[in-house]
Amino acid sequence: MSAAPRAPEIAAVLLDLDGTLYTAEGPIPGAAEAVRALRAHGVTVRFVTNTTTRSRRALAERLNRMGFPAVPEEIYSPPWAAGCFLRARGARAFLLVPEGAREDFAGVPEDDQRPDYVVVGDLGEDWTFERLNRAFRLILEEGAGLIGLGRTRYWRAADGLRLDVGPFVAALEEATGRKALILGKPDPAFFRLILEDLKVPPERVAMVGDDIEIDVGGAQGVGMRGVLVRTGKFRPADLEGSIRPDAVLGSVAELPVWRFG
């Protein structure tokens, strides 16, 4: 009886940020050391987040302050993905995105009259009826496409739960009858852009995160391996659903041991 074929060696690791590398209390113990160990062994390390409120430059600065050496080019986020998508097509856009993320759209012509796409991010308290209705009209009357920077429904701020980008994208889909292109975890288009940039086959890439659906399920959906960590938003009930992680670790600090044995 022949032995089962070994899984391809991991060449690249994608690391979720909040809940995986750090929490509100600070960096996960051993996380920075784990990242350094992976790099020392020649593994490509990249950082993946669904945040739409900060640019890659700002995220890199935050990671560096926490002890995770990073440059903007190593970070994948919805604004980065949308900027790549639009620039590749020479497309004009009506940007409903926070000021902090606008630099990731450098080179994209803005157009509030006849854009090719309306891009919806998390504007928070800057949302107004006028802005939402303008987006609705551009899509329905001018034929603009709709890009959503994720489908996250809500998040927990210091003052309690707040609506995220998902409900606003859903409202525009419902009103216009058009489906949005979603450029954020767990949607396949987002992960495929990452794979295109990495130039590594999906079976040699592992996504590591604390969300069984967004991180693990999303990655497995495009052929990557999905590794779940028991930090951040992890709950034991996550392991009772239909998604089966390729590995479950106590924290990202255990990643080098899982990778190298």
VENHU-V847919 format. One record per helix or strand of 2 or more residues. SS is the DSSP state (H for helix, E for strand). FROM is the first residue (numbers start at 1). TO is the last residue. Records with the same first field share a line. If there is no record, write none. Layout:
# VENHU-V847919
SS = FROM-TO / FROM-TO
This chain:
# VENHU-V847919
E = 12-16 / 22-23 / 26-27 / 44-48 / 75-76 / 93-96 / 117-120 / 145-148 / 154-157 / 160-163 / 181-182 / 205-209 / 225-229 / 247-249
H = 31-40 / 56-65 / 72-74 / 78-89 / 99-105 / 124-126 / 129-140 / 165-176 / 188-198 / 202-204 / 212-220 / 236-240 / 252-260
